[in-house]
Amino acid sequence: PGSDAVERGARANAGITWTRYDPDGWTMGVTVGRVFRESDLGQFGPGSGLAGARSDWLAAVNFTLADGLALTGRLVMDDTFGVTKGEARVTVNGAKTAVATSMIWAVADPLENRPNPTREFTVDARRRVATNWTAKVSGRYDFVSDRGTVAGLGLEFLTDCMRVDVSLSRRFTSSTSVKPTTDFGLSLDLVGFGGGVTGGPARTCRQ
């Protein structure tokens, strides 16, 4: 369980966005923003990008092609262009294959329970191997500790009336409060109940 917090003090969030929609099907967007406060009440840590009377700058760029390729970059940086947080993400969505990769980095912030800097690479991929079957794989690598931290495999069966999802994941990291664990998951969803699942191809009987 967590706890909610309310930001105190008067503030103004200012930003601007520019987006280009090209007739050939690609789009490009740029966003820049910042938070201005009446006074610094010391509510945020150095790794949040929100500390001080003026927050760090948030800059984001995204580029999407008609064939399903998308590139996204986000930076939180101070006035001297020192990076507090950043993410670079590449996604590809095809007819049978989808891949999403991201590189994340952030400075250390004990207030966010992050005593060490973060430098991580993540990947999530899925491939439709048959009409109703999809294989999935995921992983995360920590460049600070120079080792993999999470790996996962999954298999999904989807029809027009139900979805069955089987998954296996392994967390390799350990600390004084967290031990390496292996988790097995099995879920069954009925399409049309709850509104969270879209049906797949219908099954047919063969004579």
C-alpha angles and dihedrals in degrees: 000000000000136000130242122233133195121216111235129212137038116297143163125216111210127184146144132212131196121190130184119202108192122203088230090067104259126116134198129191135185125191130183125178147156141186121236120197133193089228140352109255095179095244099138137059126234093258096056096071088224101090121118135029087294120038125223117274119269114211125178133178127185131182123186129185126204092243093065101267114134130181122193131180128182129181134181107197140163129236091277091053092252107155117235097173134358143174133189116191133184122187132180122191115188135166093268105007133056125181129179123184129176139180115208129188132174138164121252117274120177090192088065092046089253107122093167132051116265121235110163139159119201133185133188121182137172132185129189102227096177139004095280102016130087127181120209135194132179139175146170129208125196113211093189093061091028096229143094114269106184134020129175143179129192145174125203130196113195131180135161091274109032147016126214117192125188119185140175122193135176126201111201100183122099137187139158090287103027127057129193108275140187118211129194119197134192123177135173121197127184112219111238096027115101096359097249101106129065115209124245134210115322119250118238131200119242123214 
